């Protein structure tokens, strides 16, 4: 039974690490999306100013 508990703990720890990595990835993606939106907004402003 002890081996099973150790195996369960190891599996839980691995799952936790994977979820942490996914959360970190999601935060980086969100930051990149925000940066892209800001760049697109600035580009649109410049394009509209040229048309005026």
One Martini backbone bead per residue (centre of mass of N, CA, C, O) as a GRO file, in nm:
protein
   52
    1UNK     BB    1   0.055   0.064  -0.018
    2UNK     BB    2   0.296   0.258  -0.012
    3UNK     BB    3   0.353   0.253  -0.316
    4UNK     BB    4   0.082   0.377  -0.397
    5UNK     BB    5   0.114   0.644  -0.246
    6UNK     BB    6   0.371   0.732  -0.389
    7UNK     BB    7   0.251   0.723  -0.672
    8UNK     BB    8   0.025   0.927  -0.620
    9UNK     BB    9   0.207   1.161  -0.539
   10UNK     BB   10   0.368   1.175  -0.800
   11UNK     BB   11   0.128   1.223  -0.986
   12UNK     BB   12   0.029   1.481  -0.851
   13UNK     BB   13   0.289   1.644  -0.888
   14UNK     BB   14   0.290   1.631  -1.197
   15UNK     BB   15   0.017   1.766  -1.243
   16UNK     BB   16   0.089   2.030  -1.101
   17UNK     BB   17   0.320   2.109  -1.288
   18UNK     BB   18   0.152   2.115  -1.548
   19UNK     BB   19  -0.049   2.332  -1.456
   20UNK     BB   20   0.162   2.552  -1.403
   21UNK     BB   21   0.263   2.564  -1.697
   22UNK     BB   22  -0.008   2.641  -1.822
   23UNK     BB   23  -0.046   2.905  -1.666
   24UNK     BB   24   0.210   3.040  -1.768
   25UNK     BB   25   0.137   3.025  -2.066
   26UNK     BB   26  -0.128   3.186  -2.045
   27UNK     BB   27   0.007   3.448  -1.947
   28UNK     BB   28   0.186   3.491  -2.195
   29UNK     BB   29  -0.039   3.500  -2.403
   30UNK     BB   30  -0.190   3.741  -2.282
   31UNK     BB   31   0.045   3.939  -2.311
   32UNK     BB   32   0.071   3.913  -2.621
   33UNK     BB   33  -0.216   4.001  -2.688
   34UNK     BB   34  -0.191   4.284  -2.565
   35UNK     BB   35   0.045   4.375  -2.739
   36UNK     BB   36  -0.093   4.336  -3.012
   37UNK     BB   37  -0.328   4.531  -2.964
   38UNK     BB   38  -0.150   4.782  -2.931
   39UNK     BB   39  -0.015   4.770  -3.209
   40UNK     BB   40  -0.276   4.784  -3.374
   41UNK     BB   41  -0.374   5.053  -3.264
   42UNK     BB   42  -0.131   5.222  -3.358
   43UNK     BB   43  -0.154   5.155  -3.657
   44UNK     BB   44  -0.440   5.263  -3.698
   45UNK     BB   45  -0.379   5.553  -3.621
   46UNK     BB   46  -0.173   5.604  -3.846
   47UNK     BB   47  -0.360   5.539  -4.086
   48UNK     BB   48  -0.581   5.752  -4.021
   49UNK     BB   49  -0.393   6.001  -4.033
   50UNK     BB   50  -0.316   5.969  -4.339
   51UNK     BB   51  -0.618   6.003  -4.448
   52UNK     BB   52  -0.668   6.311  -4.342
   0.00000   0.00000   0.00000
